[in-house]
Every structure is written in C-alpha cells, then in structure tokens.
Amino acid sequence: MTIDFQNELDYNFEFEYEKDIEAVVLEVLKTENCDLDIYVSVSFTNNEKIQKINREFRNIDSPTDVLSFPMIDYRLPADFSVLSDPEVKFSVLDMETNEYNLGDIIISVDRAKAQALEYGHSLRREICFLVAHSMLHLLGYDHMTDEERVVMEDKQSKILENLKITREA
C-alpha cells in the first residue's frame, strides 16, 4: 500500500498524521474486505484552494472540508469484481508497483480545524473522520439518499471505534 502525502502548505500537525491516516486507510480496506495493494493520494490544503477545486470540478463555489476523486466506477460500493474487466483493471493498475489507484483525497485543514472546534473534538479525530469518509467515497459509497447516508455514517463510526479514535481522542 502506498499513501502519497501532499502537505503543500507545510501544516504542522500536533499528532502523527501519516501514521493515523495509514491506520484509517487500512481499517477501511479491512472493513470492506479489500485485499488489493492500493495507492491513494492525500493532500492537505486551505479553504481558498479547496474552494477553487470545488468550483472547477463540482460547480460549487464554496469551500468544503474534503473532496474525493475516485478512480474506479463501482457497480455497487466496494464491489471489486469490476476489476475483472481488463479495461477497468488496467486503467487503475500500476504495472510497476502492482497497486490499484483508488483516487485522491483533498482535505481543507482550515475547515477541519473549524469543524473540530465546532464538534468539540481534536483535529486528529476530525482528520481521521474525513479520511474514513473520503475512503468510503473512493470505494463507491455515497450519501445522496437517507439510506446511503446511514450506511456511510455507520461504517465511519465503526472504523473510528475500531481504531479507538473517538470524539475525546
């Protein structure tokens, strides 16, 4: 597994963010029974830059906490059988590393800090929550309906509970 961290604004986190994010990514993969070698890009930015990306790719002219750019179009969430299609498989498989590119996660640290304060928990917990949320998007989950939202919320909670990353942590 490779996680490519891009901390373009050199944020100084007061926790071991790379270690924590790796743990969250692994827990999501375990929870979803994904035994693939994977590649994920995780970038940290500010509200200004994420607003620009949000405007460009989603036509929403406001900052957001996290953006997910999945590389695989799943038939059903976490249905890795889609990779049996050679066209899909070889569009996301790095032949040198044998890793499947799941996609990109972009986090606004400005927004994460504000939300951590608003919800009364640590920045560590908020970043880990956003990574769990975004990883589920990279695996085909969404929250456009109430049913989908409940599924994602349950999965996010279970993942963070398994890692003992609570609102108090």
LOKOL-322201 format. One record per residue (C-alpha): x, y, z; residue in one letter. Coordinates in steps of 0.02 Angstrom, whole numbers, padded with zeros to 5 digits, always signed. Each point is the difference from the previous one (the first is absolute). Example, Ala and Ser with C-alpha at 12.3 -4.5 7.8 and 13.67 -1.06 7.14 Angstrom:
2
+00615-00225+00390a+00069+00172-00033s
END
This chain:
169
+00000+00000+00000m+00060+00173-00042t-00072+00161+00068i+00072+00152-00086d-00010+00146+00123f+00000+00177-00069q+00013+00128+00140n+00018+00145-00121e-00019+00136+00131l+00116-00087+00125d-00131-00016+00136y+00076-00047+00166n-00117-00129+00075f+00014-00038+00185e-00027-00185-00031f+00078-00132-00112e-00117+00032-00144y+00084-00119-00123e-00008-00145+00124k-00181+00039+00046d-00056+00017-00180i+00085-00162-00047e-00092-00086+00143a-00167+00071-00060v+00032-00051-00181v+00047-00177+00054l-00154-00013+00112e-00114+00056-00141v+00078-00129-00117l-00017-00136+00134k-00181+00048+00035t-00040-00009-00186e+00093-00165-00025n+00119+00080-00122c+00163-00096-00012d+00065+00096-00150l+00165+00092+00006d-00056+00179-00017i+00062+00176-00033y-00088+00153+00070v+00051+00183-00007s-00040+00107+00153v+00024+00188-00017s-00017+00137+00131f-00049+00173-00056t-00092+00156+00059n-00176+00066-00028n+00050+00109-00147e+00077-00142-00099k-00136-00127+00039i-00132+00128-00050q+00086+00020-00168k+00003-00190-00025i-00180-00015+00057n-00052+00134-00124r+00098-00079-00142e-00055-00180+00023f-00169+00012+00087r-00064+00172-00052n-00018+00046+00184i+00082+00166+00039d+00035-00025+00185s+00131-00086+00106p-00035-00174+00065t+00086-00113+00126d+00052-00142-00115v-00008-00046-00183l+00014-00177-00067s+00049-00044-00177f-00027-00188-00024p+00087-00086-00144m-00114-00152-00006i-00183+00004-00052d-00076-00140+00105y-00163-00085-00045r-00034-00016+00187l+00102+00073+00142p+00160-00098+00033a-00043-00127-00136d+00175-00036-00060f-00064-00122-00132s-00002+00152-00115v+00189-00023-00010l-00026-00163-00094s-00036+00109-00152d+00173+00022-00079p-00041+00176-00059e-00042+00054+00178v+00141-00098+00080k+00138+00067-00110f-00065+00178+00011s+00037+00002+00188v+00138-00131+00021l+00180+00060+00008d+00094-00138-00089m+00164+00042+00089e-00066-00002+00179t-00151-00114-00026n-00104+00126+00097e-00176+00055-00044y-00024+00189+00001n-00158+00030+00101l+00008+00189-00022g+00033+00165+00086d-00053+00074+00166i+00016+00189+00025i-00027+00070+00174i-00019+00182+00049s+00096+00015+00164v-00085+00169+00030d-00171-00082-00008r+00057-00153+00100a+00063+00114+00141k-00164+00096+00003a-00103-00160+00002q+00107-00076+00139a-00038+00154+00106l-00184-00001-00048e-00021-00185+00044y+00109+00010+00155g+00131-00127-00048h+00181-00001-00055s+00069+00043-00171l+00070-00178-00003r-00174-00072+00017r-00070+00117-00134e+00138-00041-00125i-00022-00187+00031c-00189+00017-00021f+00023+00094-00164l+00120-00133-00064v-00121-00141+00047a-00142+00094-00084h+00101+00034-00156s+00069-00178-00011m-00179-00064-00001l-00034+00117-00146h+00154-00070-00089l-00078-00172+00023l-00165+00053-00080g-00105+00050+00151y-00104+00158-00004d-00125+00093+00109h-00122+00072-00125m-00149-00089+00081t-00042-00025+00184d+00032-00187-00018e+00173+00029-00075e+00038+00131+00133r-00043-00120+00141v+00110-00136-00076v+00148+00118-00015m-00023+00072+00174e-00008-00175+00076d+00157-00054-00093k+00095+00159+00048q-00047-00022+00183s+00051-00183+00002k+00168+00037-00084i+00045+00137+00124l-00063-00103+00149e+00108-00148-00055n+00150+00117+00003l-00055+00079+00165k-00003+00171-00082i-00145+00077+00093t-00065+00176+00021r+00103+00006+00160e+00159-00055-00090a
END
